[in-house]
Amino acid sequence: MKCLKAKKAIPLLAGGDLSPRKERNVRAHLGICPSCRKELEEYRSALGRAKASAREEKPGDWSEPEWKSLMARITAEKGRKRTAVLGLRPRWVLASGLAAVIILAVTALFVKDTAFGPQVTSPVPGPDVVSVKMVSQETGLQVVWFFNKNFDWKGDKK
């Protein structure tokens, strides 16, 4: 084991929180590395001082109603989940909205809706004649124009 890995595990070893296999590996490294042994001793010393300080500290004099109100607040905060719109997490809401916008954009590119624009049809046989059909959205009135290859209007001529 190298010093980098051992230094990550030394605080856990000082507190007795390593698995037996990892503890054996770290102790084997400590047998050959004096700087890591020194670091372990510093951690143990600091941990001992913190425990001694905690034992010397006197507990506060809290009344029974104060303890009960504190415990009620803690349990209420534990049960409450932080959610956003419709019980979903904010990331899911953002991802869903983005997906909807992308789907709409792709659909708009591939679907050509002819109800909103002019319809070009050629009901009259022949390659030289083109017709344009316009439909009013308000009244439903349909107007059809027929054009020749020069785009001259072919209507009633008097």
FIFIPA-244395 format. One record per residue (C-alpha): residue number from 1; residue in one letter; z, y, x. Coordinates in Angstrom, 2 decimals, padded with zeros to 5 digits. Layout:
N
<atom nr="NUM" rest="a" c3="Z" c2="Y" c1="X"/>
...
***
This chain:
158
<atom nr="1" rest="m" c3="000.00" c2="000.00" c1="000.00"/>
<atom nr="2" rest="k" c3="-000.85" c2="003.48" c1="001.26"/>
<atom nr="3" rest="c" c3="001.46" c2="006.49" c1="001.22"/>
<atom nr="4" rest="l" c3="-000.46" c2="008.20" c1="-001.59"/>
<atom nr="5" rest="k" c3="000.18" c2="005.32" c1="-004.02"/>
<atom nr="6" rest="a" c3="003.75" c2="004.88" c1="-002.82"/>
<atom nr="7" rest="k" c3="004.56" c2="008.59" c1="-003.29"/>
<atom nr="8" rest="k" c3="003.42" c2="008.35" c1="-006.91"/>
<atom nr="9" rest="a" c3="005.78" c2="005.41" c1="-007.50"/>
<atom nr="10" rest="i" c3="008.83" c2="006.64" c1="-005.53"/>
<atom nr="11" rest="p" c3="010.29" c2="008.78" c1="-008.37"/>
<atom nr="12" rest="l" c3="010.12" c2="005.75" c1="-010.68"/>
<atom nr="13" rest="l" c3="011.76" c2="003.57" c1="-008.03"/>
<atom nr="14" rest="a" c3="014.58" c2="006.12" c1="-007.61"/>
<atom nr="15" rest="g" c3="015.28" c2="005.98" c1="-011.33"/>
<atom nr="16" rest="g" c3="014.92" c2="002.19" c1="-011.55"/>
<atom nr="17" rest="d" c3="011.85" c2="002.34" c1="-013.81"/>
<atom nr="18" rest="l" c3="009.35" c2="000.25" c1="-011.84"/>
<atom nr="19" rest="s" c3="008.16" c2="-003.22" c1="-012.75"/>
<atom nr="20" rest="p" c3="009.35" c2="-005.95" c1="-010.37"/>
<atom nr="21" rest="r" c3="005.89" c2="-006.49" c1="-008.87"/>
<atom nr="22" rest="k" c3="005.32" c2="-002.79" c1="-008.17"/>
<atom nr="23" rest="e" c3="008.87" c2="-002.45" c1="-006.86"/>
<atom nr="24" rest="r" c3="008.21" c2="-005.22" c1="-004.32"/>
<atom nr="25" rest="n" c3="005.00" c2="-003.50" c1="-003.16"/>
<atom nr="26" rest="v" c3="006.70" c2="-000.11" c1="-002.80"/>
<atom nr="27" rest="r" c3="009.70" c2="-001.60" c1="-000.97"/>
<atom nr="28" rest="a" c3="007.32" c2="-003.37" c1="001.43"/>
<atom nr="29" rest="h" c3="005.68" c2="-000.02" c1="002.16"/>
<atom nr="30" rest="l" c3="009.10" c2="001.65" c1="002.58"/>
<atom nr="31" rest="g" c3="009.93" c2="-000.94" c1="005.26"/>
<atom nr="32" rest="i" c3="007.16" c2="000.42" c1="007.47"/>
<atom nr="33" rest="c" c3="006.97" c2="004.13" c1="006.48"/>
<atom nr="34" rest="p" c3="009.88" c2="006.43" c1="007.44"/>
<atom nr="35" rest="s" c3="008.52" c2="009.51" c1="005.63"/>
<atom nr="36" rest="c" c3="008.37" c2="007.64" c1="002.30"/>
<atom nr="37" rest="r" c3="011.91" c2="006.29" c1="002.90"/>
<atom nr="38" rest="k" c3="013.11" c2="009.86" c1="003.45"/>
<atom nr="39" rest="e" c3="011.39" c2="010.99" c1="000.23"/>
<atom nr="40" rest="l" c3="013.06" c2="008.15" c1="-001.71"/>
<atom nr="41" rest="e" c3="016.46" c2="009.22" c1="-000.39"/>
<atom nr="42" rest="e" c3="015.79" c2="012.83" c1="-001.41"/>
<atom nr="43" rest="y" c3="014.87" c2="011.71" c1="-004.94"/>
<atom nr="44" rest="r" c3="018.00" c2="009.55" c1="-005.19"/>
<atom nr="45" rest="s" c3="020.16" c2="012.42" c1="-003.95"/>
<atom nr="46" rest="a" c3="018.66" c2="014.88" c1="-006.45"/>
<atom nr="47" rest="l" c3="019.05" c2="012.36" c1="-009.27"/>
<atom nr="48" rest="g" c3="022.71" c2="011.79" c1="-008.31"/>
<atom nr="49" rest="r" c3="023.40" c2="015.54" c1="-008.31"/>
<atom nr="50" rest="a" c3="021.75" c2="015.94" c1="-011.73"/>
<atom nr="51" rest="k" c3="023.84" c2="013.08" c1="-013.19"/>
<atom nr="52" rest="a" c3="027.05" c2="014.52" c1="-011.72"/>
<atom nr="53" rest="s" c3="026.25" c2="017.94" c1="-013.15"/>
<atom nr="54" rest="a" c3="025.63" c2="016.41" c1="-016.56"/>
<atom nr="55" rest="r" c3="029.00" c2="014.60" c1="-016.47"/>
<atom nr="56" rest="e" c3="030.84" c2="017.81" c1="-015.56"/>
<atom nr="57" rest="e" c3="029.28" c2="019.75" c1="-018.39"/>
<atom nr="58" rest="k" c3="031.41" c2="019.82" c1="-021.52"/>
<atom nr="59" rest="p" c3="029.75" c2="019.13" c1="-024.84"/>
<atom nr="60" rest="g" c3="029.50" c2="022.08" c1="-027.23"/>
<atom nr="61" rest="d" c3="031.82" c2="022.39" c1="-030.19"/>
<atom nr="62" rest="w" c3="029.45" c2="022.04" c1="-033.09"/>
<atom nr="63" rest="s" c3="030.73" c2="021.68" c1="-036.59"/>
<atom nr="64" rest="e" c3="029.63" c2="018.81" c1="-038.80"/>
<atom nr="65" rest="p" c3="027.36" c2="021.00" c1="-041.02"/>
<atom nr="66" rest="e" c3="025.60" c2="022.37" c1="-037.90"/>
<atom nr="67" rest="w" c3="024.88" c2="018.83" c1="-036.65"/>
<atom nr="68" rest="k" c3="023.62" c2="017.77" c1="-040.07"/>
<atom nr="69" rest="s" c3="021.30" c2="020.76" c1="-040.38"/>
<atom nr="70" rest="l" c3="019.95" c2="020.17" c1="-036.86"/>
<atom nr="71" rest="m" c3="019.30" c2="016.49" c1="-037.55"/>
<atom nr="72" rest="a" c3="017.62" c2="017.34" c1="-040.87"/>
<atom nr="73" rest="r" c3="015.28" c2="019.78" c1="-039.09"/>
<atom nr="74" rest="i" c3="014.42" c2="017.24" c1="-036.40"/>
<atom nr="75" rest="t" c3="013.65" c2="014.47" c1="-038.87"/>
<atom nr="76" rest="a" c3="011.59" c2="016.85" c1="-041.03"/>
<atom nr="77" rest="e" c3="009.49" c2="017.87" c1="-038.01"/>
<atom nr="78" rest="k" c3="009.00" c2="014.24" c1="-036.98"/>
<atom nr="79" rest="g" c3="007.62" c2="013.25" c1="-040.38"/>
<atom nr="80" rest="r" c3="005.29" c2="016.21" c1="-040.65"/>
<atom nr="81" rest="k" c3="001.84" c2="015.69" c1="-039.21"/>
<atom nr="82" rest="r" c3="-000.18" c2="018.65" c1="-038.12"/>
<atom nr="83" rest="t" c3="-003.44" c2="018.39" c1="-040.00"/>
<atom nr="84" rest="a" c3="-006.20" c2="020.74" c1="-040.93"/>
<atom nr="85" rest="v" c3="-008.72" c2="020.82" c1="-043.73"/>
<atom nr="86" rest="l" c3="-008.38" c2="017.96" c1="-046.24"/>
<atom nr="87" rest="g" c3="-005.93" c2="016.08" c1="-044.01"/>
<atom nr="88" rest="l" c3="-008.45" c2="015.78" c1="-041.16"/>
<atom nr="89" rest="r" c3="-007.83" c2="016.77" c1="-037.60"/>
<atom nr="90" rest="p" c3="-009.57" c2="019.96" c1="-036.44"/>
<atom nr="91" rest="r" c3="-011.88" c2="018.08" c1="-034.05"/>
<atom nr="92" rest="w" c3="-013.15" c2="015.85" c1="-036.86"/>
<atom nr="93" rest="v" c3="-013.77" c2="018.84" c1="-039.10"/>
<atom nr="94" rest="l" c3="-015.76" c2="020.59" c1="-036.37"/>
<atom nr="95" rest="a" c3="-017.72" c2="017.44" c1="-035.50"/>
<atom nr="96" rest="s" c3="-018.54" c2="016.77" c1="-039.16"/>
<atom nr="97" rest="g" c3="-019.73" c2="020.33" c1="-039.73"/>
<atom nr="98" rest="l" c3="-021.90" c2="020.22" c1="-036.63"/>
<atom nr="99" rest="a" c3="-023.40" c2="016.89" c1="-037.68"/>
<atom nr="100" rest="a" c3="-024.19" c2="018.29" c1="-041.15"/>
<atom nr="101" rest="v" c3="-025.96" c2="021.32" c1="-039.63"/>
<atom nr="102" rest="i" c3="-028.01" c2="019.09" c1="-037.31"/>
<atom nr="103" rest="i" c3="-029.00" c2="016.78" c1="-040.16"/>
<atom nr="104" rest="l" c3="-030.08" c2="019.75" c1="-042.29"/>
<atom nr="105" rest="a" c3="-032.13" c2="021.21" c1="-039.43"/>
<atom nr="106" rest="v" c3="-033.90" c2="017.92" c1="-038.73"/>
<atom nr="107" rest="t" c3="-034.55" c2="017.39" c1="-042.44"/>
<atom nr="108" rest="a" c3="-036.02" c2="020.89" c1="-042.74"/>
<atom nr="109" rest="l" c3="-038.41" c2="020.17" c1="-039.86"/>
<atom nr="110" rest="f" c3="-039.76" c2="016.93" c1="-041.30"/>
<atom nr="111" rest="v" c3="-039.75" c2="017.59" c1="-045.03"/>
<atom nr="112" rest="k" c3="-042.40" c2="020.02" c1="-046.18"/>
<atom nr="113" rest="d" c3="-041.41" c2="021.36" c1="-049.56"/>
<atom nr="114" rest="t" c3="-044.52" c2="022.55" c1="-051.38"/>
<atom nr="115" rest="a" c3="-042.67" c2="024.03" c1="-054.36"/>
<atom nr="116" rest="f" c3="-041.77" c2="027.16" c1="-052.40"/>
<atom nr="117" rest="g" c3="-045.15" c2="028.06" c1="-050.96"/>
<atom nr="118" rest="p" c3="-048.83" c2="027.95" c1="-051.77"/>
<atom nr="119" rest="q" c3="-050.37" c2="024.59" c1="-052.39"/>
<atom nr="120" rest="v" c3="-053.76" c2="024.05" c1="-050.86"/>
<atom nr="121" rest="t" c3="-055.80" c2="021.55" c1="-052.83"/>
<atom nr="122" rest="s" c3="-059.46" c2="020.86" c1="-053.25"/>
<atom nr="123" rest="p" c3="-060.06" c2="019.66" c1="-056.81"/>
<atom nr="124" rest="v" c3="-063.72" c2="020.63" c1="-056.67"/>
<atom nr="125" rest="p" c3="-065.75" c2="018.09" c1="-054.70"/>
<atom nr="126" rest="g" c3="-067.35" c2="019.27" c1="-051.52"/>
<atom nr="127" rest="p" c3="-066.17" c2="020.23" c1="-048.06"/>
<atom nr="128" rest="d" c3="-067.14" c2="023.88" c1="-048.48"/>
<atom nr="129" rest="v" c3="-064.72" c2="024.69" c1="-051.31"/>
<atom nr="130" rest="v" c3="-060.96" c2="025.14" c1="-050.92"/>
<atom nr="131" rest="s" c3="-058.50" c2="025.93" c1="-053.69"/>
<atom nr="132" rest="v" c3="-055.11" c2="027.59" c1="-053.49"/>
<atom nr="133" rest="k" c3="-052.58" c2="027.00" c1="-056.25"/>
<atom nr="134" rest="m" c3="-049.67" c2="029.43" c1="-056.67"/>
<atom nr="135" rest="v" c3="-046.76" c2="028.64" c1="-059.02"/>
<atom nr="136" rest="s" c3="-044.34" c2="031.34" c1="-060.16"/>
<atom nr="137" rest="q" c3="-040.74" c2="030.23" c1="-059.69"/>
<atom nr="138" rest="e" c3="-039.51" c2="032.44" c1="-062.49"/>
<atom nr="139" rest="t" c3="-042.01" c2="031.63" c1="-065.24"/>
<atom nr="140" rest="g" c3="-043.76" c2="028.50" c1="-064.02"/>
<atom nr="141" rest="l" c3="-047.19" c2="030.19" c1="-064.39"/>
<atom nr="142" rest="q" c3="-049.84" c2="028.51" c1="-062.26"/>
<atom nr="143" rest="v" c3="-052.75" c2="030.43" c1="-060.73"/>
<atom nr="144" rest="v" c3="-055.57" c2="028.62" c1="-058.91"/>
<atom nr="145" rest="w" c3="-058.12" c2="030.33" c1="-056.64"/>
<atom nr="146" rest="f" c3="-061.23" c2="028.62" c1="-055.31"/>
<atom nr="147" rest="f" c3="-062.77" c2="029.81" c1="-052.04"/>
<atom nr="148" rest="n" c3="-066.00" c2="028.87" c1="-050.29"/>
<atom nr="149" rest="k" c3="-066.31" c2="028.43" c1="-046.54"/>
<atom nr="150" rest="n" c3="-066.53" c2="032.23" c1="-046.08"/>
<atom nr="151" rest="f" c3="-063.39" c2="032.72" c1="-048.21"/>
<atom nr="152" rest="d" c3="-065.37" c2="034.50" c1="-050.91"/>
<atom nr="153" rest="w" c3="-063.73" c2="034.24" c1="-054.30"/>
<atom nr="154" rest="k" c3="-065.71" c2="032.15" c1="-056.77"/>
<atom nr="155" rest="g" c3="-064.62" c2="033.37" c1="-060.15"/>
<atom nr="156" rest="d" c3="-066.26" c2="034.56" c1="-063.32"/>
<atom nr="157" rest="k" c3="-069.15" c2="036.77" c1="-062.26"/>
<atom nr="158" rest="k" c3="-070.75" c2="039.09" c1="-064.76"/>
***
